[in-house]
Amino acid sequence: MLDHPLYRRDPIAPQSLVLELLLAEGDGAVPVAHLLAAAALFGISENHVRVTLARLTATDMVCSPRRGLYQLGNASKNLAADVAQWRQARQRLRPWSGDFVVVYSPQPLPADKTAQRQHARALHLLGFAPWGVGGSGGLHLRPDNLEPSLSALRQRLLAVGLHPDASVFCSREFSTADQQSLAQLWDGDALNRGYQASEVQLAQWLEHTPTLELGQAARESLVLGGAAIRQLIFDPLLPAPLVDEAARNRFMDAAIAFDTRGRAIWQDFFAAVARSGRAPSSTPALETTP
């Protein structure tokens, strides 16, 4: 389901690392020297990076606007644009009236495996949960609190891979039994614990950042920041009372502060690479101010 390299998280596989660094650059391009230096922090060889770039280029996941520079390709842009919205997640929410958005998927979906994976990924990405006997039916639901309108949500689903034959509509006035069943589709307690734990972890790391060498800080900021961003990307953005919205907001604030600091650290790291032509193997404690 989460097979797209923009979302996969191996122990920093070359493909994930390259795409994360290009994603952070947005529409800009990253020198290959920077990618190689970043890979060196994780013990990834130059050859492995170059092979990865060649494979990603062949599938249009990345492209090279000119020699020695790489940026996201057309095959990544829709998902990349969606991922980049994590900072503005709260702006996509509106008060919940109690209605649910329903996606009805044709059964079975067409045989194209890629289309099936994209369809499942779109539903998961936007917080839809399967509803039916054993959770295996063609219905997926989420609270109707996301995006300005049902039409906007439908367009976003289609942009990230929902099968065009799927139906998207609102439903209300569920029976008491159905309401109880719907309340069990998401584990709100687990989500709340995740918000609290991640907020604490990010804050603690920021406190001891000044004691770290630049390479170590860059490496750790990418690992921890990437995990926090993925947590937010895949958060279903449920309304109260299904989750603690205040705890989620505190986590979002912590993730934004962490990302801002992490970007500054990586700017310093790449500046050091530009000066020396390679990844700094030993550097003094960080001097970048938050």
Residue, then its C-alpha position, 0 to 999 in steps of 0.5 A: m500500500l505504501d510502496h511509493p518511494l516518497y513514503r517508504r522508510d527503509p533504514i535510509a535506503p538510497q532511493s528514500l534519501v535521494l527523494e527526501l532531499l529533492l522533496a525538501e528542495g521543492d521545485g529547485a535542483v540539488p547538486v549531485a555532490h550534495l546528494l553524495a555527501a548526504a549519502a556518505l553520512f549514512g554509509i551509502s556509496e557513491n556508486h549506489v547513489r549514481v545507480t539509484l539516480a539512473r533508475l529514478t531518472a528512467t522512471d521519471m521520478v527524478c530528472s536532471p535539468r542540467r549536468g550535475l543537478y537533479q530535481l523531482g520528475n513529473a512522476s513524483k510531482n503530484l504526490a510531492a505536492d501533496v506531501a509538501q502540504w503537511r505544514q498547512a494540514r490545519q488549514r485543510l480542516r473544518p468543523w465536523s457536523g457528524d457526516f462521513v465521506v464514503v468512497y465506494s470502490p468497484q469490486p473488483l478493481p481493474a486488474d492493473k496492479t499499479a492502479q490498484r496500489q495507487h488507489a489503496r494509497a490514496l485512500h490511506l493517505l487521506g485517512f479513509a478506513p475500510w468499513g464492512v464485514g471484516g473490513s474487506g468490502g468496497l466501502h471506505l469512510r472518513p469524517d467529513n472534516l477535510e478540505p473545503s468541500l466534498s468536490a475538493l476532497r474528491q479532486r485531491l483523491l483523484a490527484v493522488g491515485l484514486h481510481p476514476d471509477a470510484s464513487v465519492f459521496c457523503s452519508r449521514e443518519f447511521s443507525t446506533a449500531d453503525q455509529q458504534s462500528l464507525a467509532q472503532l475504525w480508528d484507534g484514537d488513543a494510539l494516535n494521541r499517544g503518538y502525538q505526545a511521544s513525538e512532541v517530547q522526542l522532537a523537543q528533547w533533540l532540539e535541546h541538545t542539538p548545540t552539542l552535536e557535530l554538524g554531520q551527526a546533527a544533519r543525519e539525526s535531523l533527517v531521520l527524526g524529522g522524516a519520521a515526524i513528517r511521515q507521521l503527519i502525512f499519514d495522520p487521518l486528521l480526525p476531529a474531536p471527539l475521535v482524537d485529542e486535537a490539542a495534542r495533535n496541534r502541539f505535535m504539529d507545532a513541534a514538527i514545524a519548529f524541528d523542520t525549520r531547524g533541520r533545514a538550517i542544519w542541512q544548509d550549513f552541511f551543504a555549505a561545508v560540502a561546497r567549501s571542501g568538496r566532500a562531506p565533513s568528517s569531523t566538524p565543531a559543534l553547531e553554530t547555526t541559531p534556531 
